[in-house]
């Protein structure tokens, strides 16, 4: 089983989680959901959001949705926020796309927002901080570890 800084942190805090190994390539939330035989609503992805001033934000949203940039801008008091390219997101976080996780970026100064739809489920799936590692855990545990705020920050795809 894959062990990394994220799983060691969860173990040290005695937080219940299930680690699931997947192919170590960039898989979108929809592909991950399909591989795990789950609805995309419970597989969450971390989207980096850039604001004009200050450090980027991390928005954790359902795989079935996209970030609502207007809602995020309003929430943060910015006029406008934007989604970086994949390579910009990787350079801002130091993690590969497909492995970007708020749990791997604790104490790195990122503000984290989790879409409030996560509260509809006892457990959600998120990246474990590297490609090929998916974690299933309680959204409130993610919130406590990352000091995240729950908010309505996404819209359905399409």
MIVEXVO-800989 format. One line per 3 residues: number of its first residue (from 0); their letters; for each residue x, y, z of C-alpha. Coordinates in nm, 2 decimals. Example, Ala and Ser with C-alpha at 12.3 -4.5 7.8 and 13.67 -1.06 7.14 Angstrom:
BEGIN
0) AS) 1.23,-0.45,0.78 | 1.37,-0.11,0.71
//
This chain:
BEGIN
0) XXX) 0.00,0.00,0.00 | 0.12,0.35,-0.08 | 0.24,0.55,0.22
3) XXX) 0.33,0.92,0.19 | 0.32,1.23,0.41 | -0.06,1.25,0.38
6) XXX) -0.12,0.89,0.50 | 0.14,0.94,0.78 | -0.04,1.26,0.89
9) XXX) -0.38,1.09,0.90 | -0.23,0.79,1.09 | -0.06,1.02,1.34
12) XXX) -0.39,1.21,1.40 | -0.58,0.87,1.42 | -0.82,0.98,1.15
15) XXX) -1.01,0.70,0.99 | -0.96,0.67,0.61 | -0.93,0.41,0.34
18) XXX) -0.65,0.44,0.09 | -0.72,0.30,-0.26 | -0.44,0.25,-0.52
21) XXX) -0.52,0.35,-0.87 | -0.31,0.37,-1.19 | -0.04,0.63,-1.13
24) XXX) -0.14,0.86,-1.41 | -0.36,1.17,-1.43 | -0.71,1.05,-1.39
27) XXX) -1.00,1.30,-1.38 | -1.26,1.26,-1.10 | -1.51,1.11,-1.35
30) XXX) -1.26,0.84,-1.46 | -1.17,0.77,-1.09 | -1.54,0.74,-1.01
33) XXX) -1.59,0.50,-1.30 | -1.28,0.29,-1.19 | -1.41,0.27,-0.83
36) XXX) -1.77,0.21,-0.95 | -1.89,0.52,-0.77 | -2.11,0.81,-0.87
39) XXX) -1.90,1.11,-0.96 | -2.07,1.32,-0.69 | -1.87,1.14,-0.42
42) XXX) -1.53,1.17,-0.59 | -1.40,1.52,-0.52 | -1.13,1.70,-0.71
45) XXX) -0.90,1.99,-0.60 | -0.90,2.29,-0.83 | -0.65,2.57,-0.78
48) XXX) -0.80,2.91,-0.81 | -0.59,3.22,-0.87 | -0.69,3.56,-0.72
51) XXX) -0.54,3.90,-0.82 | -0.35,3.94,-0.49 | -0.25,3.68,-0.24
54) XXX) -0.19,3.31,-0.25 | -0.41,3.09,-0.47 | -0.70,2.91,-0.32
57) XXX) -0.78,2.54,-0.32 | -1.14,2.45,-0.41 | -1.25,2.09,-0.34
60) XXX) -1.55,2.01,-0.55 | -1.75,1.71,-0.67 | -1.62,1.54,-0.98
63) XXX) -1.97,1.60,-1.14 | -1.92,1.98,-1.11 | -1.71,2.28,-1.21
66) XXX) -1.58,2.57,-0.99 | -1.83,2.86,-0.99 | -1.57,3.14,-1.02
69) XXX) -1.83,3.41,-0.95 | -1.93,3.24,-0.62 | -1.56,3.20,-0.52
72) XXX) -1.48,3.56,-0.61 | -1.78,3.68,-0.40 | -1.68,3.45,-0.11
75) XXX) -1.32,3.59,-0.11 | -1.41,3.95,-0.17 | -1.23,3.96,-0.50
78) XXX) -1.36,4.12,-0.82 | -1.25,3.82,-1.02 | -1.07,3.49,-0.98
81) XXX) -0.95,3.25,-1.24 | -0.85,2.89,-1.30 | -0.48,2.84,-1.40
84) XXX) -0.36,2.60,-1.67 | -0.26,2.26,-1.55 | 0.11,2.35,-1.56
87) XXX) 0.05,2.67,-1.37 | -0.15,2.47,-1.10 | 0.14,2.22,-1.08
90) XXX) 0.40,2.50,-1.04 | 0.18,2.69,-0.78 | 0.13,2.37,-0.56
93) XXX) 0.45,2.17,-0.63 | 0.22,1.87,-0.70 | 0.13,1.70,-1.02
96) XXX) -0.22,1.75,-1.16 | -0.42,1.44,-1.06 | -0.23,1.44,-0.72
99) XXX) -0.31,1.79,-0.60 | -0.47,1.75,-0.25 | -0.55,2.00,0.03
102) XXX) -0.41,1.73,0.27 | -0.07,1.75,0.09 | -0.06,2.13,0.12
105) XXX) -0.14,2.18,0.49 | 0.08,2.46,0.64 | 0.17,2.59,0.29
108) XXX) -0.06,2.89,0.32 | -0.34,2.79,0.10 | -0.70,2.88,0.19
111) XXX) -0.92,2.58,0.13 | -1.29,2.58,0.04 | -1.49,2.25,0.02
114) XXX) -1.81,2.25,-0.17 | -2.10,2.22,0.08 | -2.23,1.92,-0.12
117) XXX) -1.96,1.72,0.05 | -2.17,1.73,0.37 | -2.43,1.52,0.20
120) XXX) -2.20,1.22,0.23 | -2.05,1.04,0.53 | -1.73,0.99,0.33
123) XXX) -1.59,1.14,0.01 | -1.30,1.05,-0.21 | -1.01,1.29,-0.27
126) XXX) -0.65,1.27,-0.39 | -0.40,1.15,-0.15 | -0.14,1.40,-0.26
129) XXX) 0.01,1.19,-0.55 | -0.11,1.03,-0.86 | -0.24,0.68,-0.80
132) XXX) -0.35,0.74,-0.44 | -0.72,0.80,-0.36 | -0.84,0.85,-0.01
135) XXX) -1.19,0.80,0.13 | -1.26,0.99,0.45 | -1.52,1.21,0.63
138) XXX) -1.54,1.56,0.48 | -1.54,1.71,0.83 | -1.20,1.55,0.89
141) XXX) -1.06,1.72,0.58 | -1.22,2.04,0.69 | -1.06,2.02,1.04
144) XXX) -0.71,1.93,0.91 | -0.70,2.20,0.64 | -0.91,2.47,0.83
147) XXX) -1.13,2.47,0.53 | -1.47,2.64,0.50 | -1.77,2.47,0.35
150) XXX) -1.94,2.69,0.09 | -2.14,2.66,-0.23 | -1.85,2.70,-0.48
153) XXX) -1.95,2.48,-0.77 | -2.20,2.44,-1.05 | -2.31,2.12,-1.24
156) XX) -2.10,2.05,-1.56 | -2.26,2.16,-1.88
//
